[in-house]
């Protein structure tokens, strides 16, 4: 069966479109998180999302509303703690994320529902998505694009210099909270497709790859989107051809691309010397 033959199935197309949207939106959101050096918030929220999914499986029949509310509230708590204890931000996020995964795993493994597959939520599956997953991810994409379109300049200023942006009248806390909420929504909607352990990489890798190779903020922003699309396409098609887990394959391609970008950057520096 060739790769092209796979696309005669609707579930392949659903996985393709949701995965592509997660890759693009992760790059857009991640650009502002990585440059502000708070990308670990995305990592922490991905583990909180896993706990939220575990709670809904056992107690709320997989309620999307509960997931969104729960992760939103915890994201605000993380933002508050990071602001309150900036020197211990990584520690706070690490404690919350590890505790969330531990509790979530206990809840799922002790659940009376023996059909629950823990790996599905840890690593995701782009090939087990529903039509509603495509719609909700597309709706979130519209919200994120509108938000970034309206506040792009303010977010760019916030990413470079928070003190300056506050002096010129930019509401830093409001923008940070809004960005954190959008990040939490992206994670909770994307966890079914790429998993709690992998989705934060979709947020971090594009900017890590594009930023050192770009000479401007906008160039890094656009470059990250291009990188995310190309890596997703290569990873998605490769996973179909080799019968590998799709999310994991994409992350491996991201890692290889990042290593290549680092080596390329060092080569350029050596030539200049």
Backbone bond lengths (Angstrom), bond angles and torsions (degrees), N, CA, C in turn:
res aa  C-N    CA-C-N  psi(-1)  N-CA   C-N-CA  omega(-1)  CA-C   N-CA-C  phi
1 X - - - 1.477 - - 1.518 109.10 -
2 X 1.335 116.92 120.61 1.462 120.72 -178.83 1.526 110.06 -79.44
3 X 1.344 113.81 165.57 1.469 118.71 -179.84 1.522 111.17 -61.20
4 X 1.336 117.05 -37.95 1.466 120.82 -178.76 1.527 110.66 -62.34
5 X 1.320 116.46 -35.31 1.469 119.73 -178.85 1.518 112.09 -62.97
6 X 1.337 117.13 -28.56 1.463 120.19 -179.61 1.530 111.88 -61.24
7 X 1.322 116.88 -30.67 1.460 120.79 -173.09 1.531 113.44 -79.06
8 X 1.319 116.05 7.59 1.471 118.42 171.59 1.523 111.25 -82.25
9 X 1.346 116.31 -8.73 1.454 121.62 -178.05 1.528 110.95 -100.55
10 X 1.319 115.20 137.95 1.462 120.06 -178.04 1.519 112.18 -64.81
11 X 1.347 117.98 -36.47 1.464 119.74 -176.48 1.531 111.29 -66.73
12 X 1.325 117.26 -26.84 1.464 120.37 175.99 1.527 109.65 -68.60
13 X 1.317 116.30 -43.55 1.466 120.02 179.56 1.524 111.38 -66.21
14 X 1.346 116.83 -38.05 1.469 119.64 177.39 1.530 109.86 -62.04
15 X 1.311 116.40 -45.93 1.460 119.86 177.72 1.507 112.19 -62.69
16 X 1.325 116.52 -37.74 1.466 120.56 179.94 1.522 111.31 -63.95
17 X 1.325 116.70 -49.76 1.465 119.39 -175.53 1.527 112.13 -69.86
18 X 1.325 117.67 -40.70 1.467 119.76 178.06 1.527 109.89 -65.38
19 X 1.328 117.00 -44.94 1.463 120.28 179.49 1.517 112.35 -61.87
20 X 1.327 116.27 -40.58 1.465 120.17 178.96 1.520 111.01 -64.76
21 X 1.332 116.18 -41.80 1.460 120.03 178.57 1.522 111.52 -65.89
22 X 1.323 117.62 -40.75 1.466 120.51 177.38 1.523 110.17 -61.52
23 X 1.330 116.84 -42.23 1.466 121.11 179.85 1.530 111.49 -62.59
24 X 1.336 116.63 -47.34 1.465 120.61 -177.76 1.525 111.26 -68.36
25 X 1.330 116.66 -48.41 1.463 120.14 -178.43 1.523 111.06 -66.77
26 X 1.326 117.37 -36.01 1.459 120.37 175.66 1.508 111.53 -61.71
27 X 1.334 116.97 -39.54 1.460 120.95 177.54 1.524 111.42 -65.43
28 X 1.335 116.66 -42.64 1.472 121.10 -178.80 1.529 110.77 -63.81
29 X 1.326 116.24 -50.90 1.459 120.52 179.65 1.522 111.00 -66.23
30 X 1.313 115.96 -44.04 1.458 120.54 -176.45 1.510 114.08 -63.33
31 X 1.315 116.98 -27.95 1.464 120.33 -178.84 1.528 111.12 -57.62
32 X 1.318 116.25 -42.04 1.465 120.49 -177.53 1.525 111.43 -81.40
33 X 1.329 117.40 -26.82 1.461 120.03 177.44 1.525 111.58 -75.46
34 X 1.328 116.34 -44.94 1.468 120.40 -177.26 1.522 111.05 -65.11
35 X 1.322 117.21 -44.12 1.465 120.01 -177.96 1.531 111.55 -68.21
36 X 1.325 117.32 -24.79 1.465 120.80 174.83 1.524 112.12 -88.92
37 X 1.342 115.26 0.33 1.473 122.11 178.93 1.527 112.31 61.16
38 X 1.327 116.06 37.23 1.468 121.04 176.73 1.528 110.41 -125.28
39 X 1.332 116.85 26.50 1.463 120.31 -177.97 1.522 112.25 -64.30
40 X 1.352 117.05 -21.99 1.459 119.81 178.93 1.527 112.20 -64.25
41 X 1.330 116.89 -18.29 1.465 119.39 174.77 1.523 109.73 -60.73
42 X 1.328 116.04 -41.80 1.460 120.06 176.81 1.517 112.16 -61.39
43 X 1.330 116.13 -38.93 1.458 120.71 177.79 1.533 110.51 -63.56
44 X 1.331 116.17 -44.75 1.455 119.89 179.53 1.519 112.24 -64.55
45 X 1.326 116.16 -42.16 1.465 119.93 -178.87 1.523 112.03 -66.54
46 X 1.323 117.30 -30.93 1.461 119.65 178.60 1.526 110.92 -63.93
47 X 1.330 116.69 -36.37 1.463 120.28 177.92 1.529 110.81 -74.32
48 X 1.318 116.47 -36.04 1.466 120.00 175.44 1.526 110.22 -64.14
49 X 1.320 116.81 -37.36 1.462 120.87 178.26 1.519 110.90 -62.52
50 X 1.316 116.38 -36.01 1.468 120.52 176.85 1.533 110.77 -62.55
51 X 1.326 116.44 -43.78 1.466 120.57 176.53 1.519 110.58 -62.05
52 X 1.319 116.62 -42.17 1.458 120.91 -179.90 1.521 111.13 -60.90
53 X 1.334 116.32 -43.56 1.462 120.59 178.78 1.523 110.46 -63.74
54 X 1.334 116.74 -40.26 1.464 120.60 178.25 1.530 110.83 -60.44
55 X 1.322 116.80 -42.91 1.468 120.85 179.41 1.523 111.54 -63.80
56 X 1.319 116.80 -41.35 1.470 119.30 -178.86 1.521 111.50 -69.52
57 X 1.333 116.77 -35.34 1.467 119.55 179.37 1.526 110.57 -60.75
58 X 1.320 116.20 -42.03 1.462 120.98 -173.72 1.531 112.18 -85.77
59 X 1.342 116.67 -39.54 1.465 119.18 -169.12 1.528 114.79 -113.71
60 X 1.338 118.34 -24.18 1.469 118.93 -170.13 1.519 113.71 -125.84
61 X 1.320 118.40 15.78 1.461 121.37 178.12 1.540 112.52 52.72
62 X 1.319 115.34 44.70 1.462 122.49 174.80 1.531 112.17 57.46
63 X 1.312 116.02 54.55 1.459 121.91 -179.62 1.527 110.67 -80.02
64 X 1.321 116.40 119.82 1.458 120.89 178.86 1.524 110.69 -66.95
65 X 1.333 116.63 -35.80 1.466 120.71 179.68 1.521 110.58 -61.82
66 X 1.343 116.24 -45.32 1.459 119.26 178.46 1.524 110.83 -62.13
67 X 1.325 117.48 -43.83 1.461 121.02 179.26 1.523 111.67 -57.26
68 X 1.319 115.99 -46.84 1.464 120.30 -178.54 1.524 111.05 -64.59
69 X 1.335 116.64 -43.66 1.460 119.95 -179.78 1.527 111.45 -66.35
70 X 1.325 116.73 -44.15 1.459 120.93 -177.27 1.530 110.89 -63.35
71 X 1.312 116.76 -49.95 1.471 119.95 -178.30 1.525 110.70 -68.13
72 X 1.316 117.22 -33.54 1.469 119.92 178.03 1.527 110.35 -63.87
73 X 1.330 116.44 -45.68 1.469 120.31 -179.61 1.526 111.18 -64.16
74 X 1.328 116.95 -42.92 1.462 119.58 179.51 1.529 110.67 -67.93
75 X 1.327 116.99 -34.85 1.468 119.73 178.28 1.525 110.49 -63.79
76 X 1.322 116.86 -38.58 1.467 120.35 176.58 1.523 110.48 -67.04
77 X 1.334 116.77 -37.85 1.471 120.71 177.04 1.527 110.61 -63.39
78 X 1.325 116.98 -44.41 1.467 120.51 178.84 1.523 110.42 -62.18
79 X 1.330 116.28 -43.80 1.465 120.23 178.90 1.525 110.58 -60.43
80 X 1.332 117.17 -41.13 1.458 121.71 179.48 1.526 110.91 -64.99
81 X 1.334 117.15 -44.29 1.464 120.92 -179.19 1.523 112.00 -67.91
82 X 1.325 116.52 -37.67 1.471 120.35 178.07 1.523 110.49 -64.57
83 X 1.324 116.77 -38.82 1.463 120.66 177.35 1.524 111.45 -69.86
84 X 1.342 114.97 -37.29 1.465 119.80 -177.85 1.523 112.31 -73.46
85 X 1.338 115.90 -35.75 1.465 120.58 -178.68 1.533 109.54 -127.99
86 X 1.320 118.10 68.82 1.474 120.84 -175.88 1.523 114.02 -60.81
87 X 1.317 117.01 -31.33 1.469 120.30 -179.24 1.521 111.95 -71.39
88 X 1.332 116.63 -20.08 1.461 120.89 -177.81 1.529 111.06 -116.59
89 X 1.330 116.85 26.53 1.463 120.59 -175.65 1.528 111.75 -58.99
90 X 1.342 116.88 -47.69 1.466 120.25 -179.18 1.532 111.24 -63.23
91 X 1.330 115.86 -37.92 1.460 119.90 179.86 1.532 110.38 -66.32
92 X 1.321 116.30 -44.81 1.465 120.75 179.69 1.523 110.54 -59.59
93 X 1.341 116.36 -48.05 1.464 120.74 -179.34 1.520 110.69 -64.65
94 X 1.339 116.50 -40.22 1.459 120.34 179.44 1.515 112.77 -62.89
95 X 1.326 116.31 -42.98 1.465 120.58 179.74 1.528 110.53 -64.84
96 X 1.332 116.66 -46.06 1.459 120.28 -178.99 1.524 110.87 -63.84
97 X 1.334 117.60 -44.26 1.459 121.12 -176.19 1.526 111.89 -66.90
98 X 1.328 116.80 -45.38 1.473 119.40 -179.28 1.525 111.18 -66.79
99 X 1.317 116.93 -38.88 1.470 120.45 178.38 1.522 110.65 -65.73
100 X 1.332 116.93 -39.72 1.464 121.27 -179.70 1.525 110.94 -63.16
101 X 1.336 117.26 -43.99 1.463 120.53 179.41 1.527 110.41 -65.54
102 X 1.327 116.49 -41.58 1.468 120.18 -179.69 1.522 111.16 -61.07
103 X 1.336 116.67 -49.05 1.466 120.38 -179.47 1.525 110.75 -65.35
104 X 1.344 116.09 -42.35 1.464 120.08 179.89 1.516 112.55 -61.09
105 X 1.322 116.84 -41.18 1.461 120.55 179.58 1.523 111.25 -66.91
106 X 1.329 117.11 -40.63 1.461 120.59 177.34 1.527 111.00 -61.59
107 X 1.332 116.35 -43.59 1.465 121.02 -179.22 1.527 110.50 -62.42
108 X 1.348 116.30 -45.60 1.469 119.54 -177.00 1.518 111.64 -68.97
109 X 1.324 117.22 -44.86 1.469 120.48 -175.53 1.522 112.56 -71.37
110 X 1.329 117.88 -23.82 1.468 120.67 178.09 1.521 112.25 -98.13
111 X 1.323 116.20 5.25 1.459 120.32 -178.84 1.527 110.72 -69.74
112 X 1.344 117.77 141.53 1.475 120.92 175.62 1.525 112.37 -61.65
113 X 1.339 115.98 -22.74 1.463 120.46 179.17 1.525 109.26 -78.33
114 X 1.315 116.95 100.27 1.458 121.57 -175.82 1.523 112.55 -77.72
115 X 1.327 117.47 -4.98 1.463 120.30 -179.45 1.521 112.60 -86.25
116 X 1.335 117.22 -1.53 1.453 120.94 -179.12 1.525 110.10 -72.78
117 X 1.325 116.12 126.78 1.454 121.85 179.50 1.530 108.88 -105.01
118 X 1.337 116.34 109.08 1.460 120.30 -177.70 1.522 111.36 -61.15
119 X 1.330 117.12 -39.93 1.464 121.08 -176.57 1.522 111.74 -61.67
120 X 1.330 116.87 -30.56 1.460 119.93 -179.84 1.523 111.30 -60.83
121 X 1.332 116.29 -36.51 1.461 120.05 -178.15 1.529 112.32 -90.07
122 X 1.317 116.95 -22.45 1.460 119.75 176.59 1.525 111.39 -78.96
123 X 1.329 116.19 -40.59 1.465 120.49 -174.82 1.526 113.37 -115.68
124 X 1.330 117.40 -10.90 1.454 120.89 175.56 1.521 113.40 74.79
125 X 1.327 115.10 171.61 1.451 121.70 175.44 1.518 108.76 -155.91
126 X 1.319 115.90 110.03 1.458 120.54 179.76 1.530 111.91 -70.99
127 X 1.311 116.62 -12.22 1.462 120.10 -174.73 1.531 112.73 -100.47
128 X 1.340 117.23 6.21 1.465 120.79 179.67 1.529 111.33 -121.24
129 X 1.317 116.44 31.57 1.462 120.93 -176.14 1.526 111.31 -92.67
130 X 1.333 114.38 156.43 1.453 121.63 179.79 1.527 110.08 -103.21
131 X 1.336 118.04 161.70 1.466 120.04 176.20 1.528 112.50 -55.46
132 X 1.345 117.56 -34.61 1.461 121.07 179.26 1.525 111.32 -62.81
133 X 1.337 117.60 -32.65 1.470 120.62 178.70 1.526 110.97 -63.00
134 X 1.314 116.37 -37.79 1.466 120.57 178.18 1.520 110.16 -66.18
135 X 1.336 116.39 -44.17 1.461 120.82 -178.23 1.525 111.56 -64.21
136 X 1.343 117.14 -47.16 1.469 119.59 -177.56 1.524 111.37 -66.36
137 X 1.328 117.39 -37.48 1.463 119.55 178.66 1.530 110.75 -68.25
138 X 1.321 116.64 -37.91 1.462 120.33 177.20 1.523 110.72 -65.38
139 X 1.328 116.66 -40.68 1.469 121.12 178.60 1.526 110.32 -63.46
140 X 1.322 116.64 -43.75 1.466 119.77 177.10 1.516 110.94 -63.22
141 X 1.321 116.49 -37.43 1.464 119.98 177.92 1.515 112.45 -59.81
142 X 1.326 116.34 -40.47 1.469 120.70 177.86 1.523 110.10 -63.61
143 X 1.333 116.68 -43.25 1.472 120.80 -179.87 1.525 110.45 -62.61
144 X 1.333 117.09 -45.19 1.465 120.66 -178.12 1.520 110.95 -65.47
145 X 1.317 117.35 -43.33 1.476 120.50 -179.48 1.527 110.57 -63.46
146 X 1.330 117.27 -41.25 1.469 120.40 178.35 1.525 110.37 -64.04
147 X 1.325 116.45 -44.78 1.471 120.94 179.51 1.523 111.33 -60.62
148 X 1.324 116.68 -48.94 1.466 120.42 -179.68 1.525 110.40 -64.50
149 X 1.333 116.45 -37.79 1.461 119.70 179.93 1.522 112.38 -62.93
150 X 1.317 116.79 -38.76 1.465 121.15 -178.91 1.529 112.12 -76.71
151 X 1.303 117.61 -35.67 1.467 120.92 -171.15 1.532 113.42 -116.89
152 X 1.313 116.76 22.67 1.471 119.93 -176.36 1.525 111.81 -59.21
153 X 1.319 117.30 -48.28 1.464 120.54 -177.69 1.524 111.53 -63.99
154 X 1.328 116.42 -42.40 1.463 119.75 179.17 1.528 111.40 -65.37
155 X 1.330 116.64 -40.93 1.463 120.32 178.57 1.519 111.50 -66.33
156 X 1.330 115.82 -36.20 1.467 119.41 177.64 1.527 110.36 -64.76
157 X 1.330 116.74 -43.69 1.464 120.40 178.44 1.518 110.62 -64.40
158 X 1.320 116.59 -39.60 1.461 121.18 179.37 1.526 111.13 -64.64
159 X 1.322 116.38 -34.79 1.462 120.84 -178.91 1.521 111.71 -69.36
160 X 1.333 117.15 -32.39 1.457 120.41 -176.83 1.524 113.06 -88.07
161 X 1.330 116.64 -44.11 1.467 119.44 -174.41 1.528 109.08 -153.11
162 X 1.327 116.54 103.53 1.458 119.85 -177.36 1.524 112.08 -68.40
163 X 1.321 117.29 -38.05 1.463 119.77 -179.50 1.522 111.04 -65.18
164 X 1.339 116.97 -43.37 1.468 120.22 179.21 1.520 110.83 -64.15
165 X 1.341 116.46 -43.31 1.459 119.40 -179.05 1.517 111.34 -62.35
166 X 1.331 116.88 -33.68 1.461 120.01 178.48 1.518 110.75 -72.08
167 X 1.317 117.46 -36.44 1.463 121.68 179.13 1.518 111.22 -63.36
168 X 1.333 116.55 -39.39 1.468 120.09 -177.42 1.527 112.29 -84.00
169 X 1.333 117.10 6.31 1.460 120.15 171.40 1.510 116.21 96.50
170 X 1.345 117.72 15.73 1.449 120.07 177.77 1.529 109.38 -84.70
171 X 1.323 116.39 131.73 1.462 120.99 -177.85 1.529 109.28 -79.76
172 X 1.311 116.32 87.01 1.457 121.56 -174.47 1.525 112.96 -58.61
173 X 1.319 116.21 -48.89 1.461 119.50 -174.96 1.522 111.93 -62.80
174 X 1.314 116.39 -40.21 1.471 119.44 179.48 1.521 110.95 -64.59
175 X 1.319 116.48 -44.08 1.464 120.22 179.42 1.527 110.81 -64.89
176 X 1.324 116.68 -41.92 1.461 120.40 179.63 1.528 111.30 -63.37
177 X 1.321 116.32 -42.53 1.454 120.37 178.77 1.532 110.95 -64.79
178 X 1.314 116.27 -43.33 1.463 120.26 179.41 1.522 110.96 -63.07
179 X 1.332 116.07 -42.37 1.460 120.32 179.59 1.531 111.14 -66.02
180 X 1.318 116.47 -38.46 1.465 120.68 177.87 1.526 110.95 -66.18
181 X 1.321 116.90 -40.26 1.466 120.30 177.83 1.526 111.25 -63.74
182 X 1.328 116.74 -44.58 1.465 120.24 178.56 1.523 110.84 -62.64
183 X 1.330 115.96 -37.63 1.461 120.11 176.76 1.518 110.95 -62.78
184 X 1.327 116.38 -43.30 1.467 120.13 179.97 1.518 111.05 -64.86
185 X 1.328 118.21 -38.45 1.469 121.09 178.71 1.526 111.16 -67.29
186 X 1.336 115.91 -40.96 1.466 119.28 177.91 1.521 110.43 -61.37
187 X 1.311 116.41 -41.40 1.462 120.62 -178.08 1.518 111.50 -67.83
188 X 1.330 117.90 -45.15 1.468 120.15 -177.30 1.524 110.65 -67.89
189 X 1.324 118.00 -32.42 1.464 120.16 178.33 1.530 111.67 -80.77
190 X 1.338 116.00 -24.89 1.460 119.12 -177.18 1.508 114.45 -94.60
191 X 1.334 117.57 -7.47 1.462 120.13 -174.63 1.520 112.01 -65.10
192 X 1.331 118.10 -32.69 1.464 120.53 178.42 1.521 111.66 -67.41
193 X 1.305 116.63 -29.25 1.461 119.72 -175.50 1.518 113.20 -86.37
194 X 1.342 118.11 -44.87 1.469 119.73 -175.42 1.520 113.57 -120.36
195 X 1.329 118.70 -6.26 1.450 121.13 172.90 1.514 114.79 90.04
196 X 1.337 115.03 156.29 1.469 121.34 -176.85 1.520 111.99 -67.34
197 X 1.332 117.38 -32.16 1.458 120.18 -175.58 1.520 113.04 -83.18
198 X 1.334 117.28 -12.41 1.460 119.98 -173.14 1.525 113.92 -115.00
199 X 1.331 117.41 -23.14 1.462 119.14 -169.91 1.524 112.86 -65.53
200 X 1.338 118.27 -29.96 1.466 119.36 179.01 1.526 111.31 -64.56
201 X 1.335 117.53 -26.65 1.470 120.44 177.57 1.525 111.35 -67.21
202 X 1.333 116.90 -31.29 1.464 120.79 176.62 1.526 110.46 -66.22
203 X 1.328 116.29 -23.73 1.455 121.10 179.71 1.525 111.82 -85.98
204 X 1.323 117.03 -35.98 1.464 120.75 -172.74 1.531 114.37 -90.40
205 X 1.313 117.57 -42.78 1.463 120.79 -169.68 1.536 114.99 -61.05
206 X 1.350 119.73 -45.36 1.473 118.20 -175.60 1.520 113.83 -55.35
207 X 1.330 117.50 -45.06 1.463 120.31 -179.92 1.521 111.22 -72.83
208 X 1.322 117.92 -36.50 1.464 120.60 176.35 1.527 111.19 -59.41
209 X 1.322 116.06 -33.60 1.465 120.41 -179.31 1.517 111.50 -81.90
210 X 1.329 117.16 -45.06 1.467 120.28 -171.86 1.523 114.02 -82.66
211 X 1.329 117.55 -34.05 1.463 120.67 -173.56 1.527 114.05 -59.24
212 X 1.343 120.10 -48.27 1.472 119.13 -179.21 1.528 113.43 -66.72
213 X 1.326 116.97 -20.28 1.461 120.97 -176.97 1.522 112.40 -96.10
214 X 1.327 116.85 -1.75 1.462 121.08 -177.73 1.521 110.08 -109.12
215 X 1.330 115.21 157.44 1.469 121.35 -178.25 1.527 112.38 -109.63
216 X 1.326 117.00 5.86 1.461 119.89 -179.64 1.523 109.33 -152.08
217 X 1.317 115.21 161.94 1.456 121.06 178.38 1.519 110.42 -63.15
218 X 1.328 116.30 -45.67 1.464 120.05 -179.60 1.520 111.01 -66.24
219 X 1.334 116.59 -38.09 1.456 119.57 178.45 1.513 112.02 -62.67
220 X 1.333 116.20 -40.24 1.458 120.93 177.44 1.523 110.98 -67.07
221 X 1.330 116.12 -38.01 1.465 121.91 179.83 1.531 110.58 -63.20
222 X 1.327 115.88 -51.54 1.466 120.46 -179.85 1.524 110.68 -67.47
223 X 1.332 115.54 -40.70 1.454 119.73 179.47 1.515 112.51 -60.52
224 X 1.338 116.43 -38.25 1.454 120.07 178.30 1.519 112.12 -63.03
225 X 1.335 116.23 -39.39 1.464 120.31 178.23 1.526 110.28 -65.07
226 X 1.330 116.16 -43.76 1.470 120.52 179.14 1.524 110.35 -61.47
227 X 1.328 116.00 -45.41 1.469 120.85 178.92 1.527 110.50 -59.40
228 X 1.324 116.65 -45.71 1.467 120.33 -177.74 1.521 111.57 -62.13
229 X 1.330 117.22 -40.24 1.471 121.03 -179.98 1.530 110.74 -67.12
230 X 1.335 115.99 -48.00 1.470 119.92 -178.05 1.524 111.16 -63.26
231 X 1.330 116.45 -46.32 1.463 120.15 -179.41 1.526 110.82 -63.24
232 X 1.332 116.41 -41.52 1.468 118.73 178.76 1.522 110.91 -61.72
233 X 1.328 117.50 -46.67 1.463 120.60 -178.72 1.525 111.36 -60.29
234 X 1.333 116.25 -45.55 1.467 120.14 179.81 1.526 110.29 -64.13
235 X 1.339 116.64 -46.55 1.452 120.38 -178.53 1.519 112.70 -65.62
236 X 1.324 116.79 -41.44 1.461 120.81 -178.76 1.524 111.13 -64.12
237 X 1.327 116.42 -48.79 1.467 120.27 -179.10 1.525 111.28 -67.34
238 X 1.328 116.66 -38.52 1.459 120.18 179.14 1.531 110.93 -64.95
239 X 1.326 116.64 -39.18 1.465 119.86 179.79 1.520 111.28 -65.42
240 X 1.330 116.99 -35.97 1.462 119.84 176.75 1.522 110.93 -67.85
241 X 1.335 115.73 -43.25 1.453 119.59 -177.68 1.514 113.41 -67.85
242 X 1.341 117.31 -36.06 1.462 121.50 -176.56 1.524 113.00 -100.01
243 X 1.349 116.47 -3.92 1.464 121.95 -177.33 1.522 110.91 59.78
244 X 1.318 116.16 45.77 1.461 123.19 176.66 1.526 109.65 -102.19
245 X 1.334 118.81 159.40 1.471 120.91 173.36 1.529 110.04 -59.73
246 X 1.313 116.61 128.34 1.461 120.36 -171.27 1.521 112.64 -63.97
247 X 1.349 117.24 -51.24 1.460 119.77 -178.14 1.513 112.40 -60.01
248 X 1.320 116.43 -43.34 1.464 120.54 -179.73 1.524 111.32 -64.85
249 X 1.320 116.63 -39.51 1.465 120.52 178.79 1.522 111.24 -62.45
250 X 1.326 116.30 -42.07 1.468 120.53 179.54 1.521 110.67 -63.08
251 X 1.334 117.86 -41.17 1.461 120.94 179.81 1.518 110.70 -65.09
252 X 1.330 117.77 -38.63 1.470 120.69 176.83 1.522 110.26 -61.66
253 X 1.319 117.44 -42.54 1.472 120.76 178.09 1.525 110.21 -64.73
254 X 1.325 116.86 -39.96 1.468 120.42 175.14 1.530 110.53 -58.17
255 X 1.334 116.50 -45.56 1.461 120.58 -178.08 1.525 111.28 -63.29
256 X 1.319 116.51 -43.75 1.468 120.24 178.54 1.522 110.75 -62.86
257 X 1.336 116.08 -42.69 1.470 120.60 179.30 1.523 111.01 -63.22
258 X 1.334 116.66 -40.74 1.468 120.13 178.90 1.527 111.12 -63.85
259 X 1.322 116.98 -44.41 1.469 120.58 178.12 1.526 110.64 -60.57
260 X 1.314 116.82 -41.86 1.467 120.96 178.86 1.525 110.95 -63.81
261 X 1.339 116.51 -38.67 1.468 119.47 -179.97 1.526 111.12 -67.87
262 X 1.343 116.76 -37.22 1.463 120.59 177.43 1.524 110.56 -65.79
263 X 1.328 117.02 -44.75 1.470 121.12 178.78 1.522 111.10 -63.36
264 X 1.332 116.10 -39.38 1.467 120.24 178.44 1.515 111.13 -64.58
265 X 1.326 115.98 -42.49 1.467 120.18 179.31 1.526 111.05 -62.56
266 X 1.320 117.63 -41.67 1.466 120.98 178.69 1.521 111.13 -66.06
267 X 1.336 116.73 -37.85 1.462 120.81 178.44 1.516 110.75 -63.29
268 X 1.320 117.23 -41.54 1.468 121.11 177.76 1.524 110.84 -62.45
269 X 1.342 116.87 -42.84 1.472 120.46 179.61 1.523 111.61 -63.55
270 X 1.341 116.91 -40.49 1.462 120.38 -179.82 1.531 110.96 -65.90
271 X 1.313 116.65 -37.57 1.474 119.89 178.75 1.519 111.41 -66.98
272 X 1.340 116.00 -34.82 1.465 118.56 179.04 1.516 111.24 -69.58
273 X 1.340 116.86 -31.22 1.453 120.31 178.61 1.519 111.28 -75.46
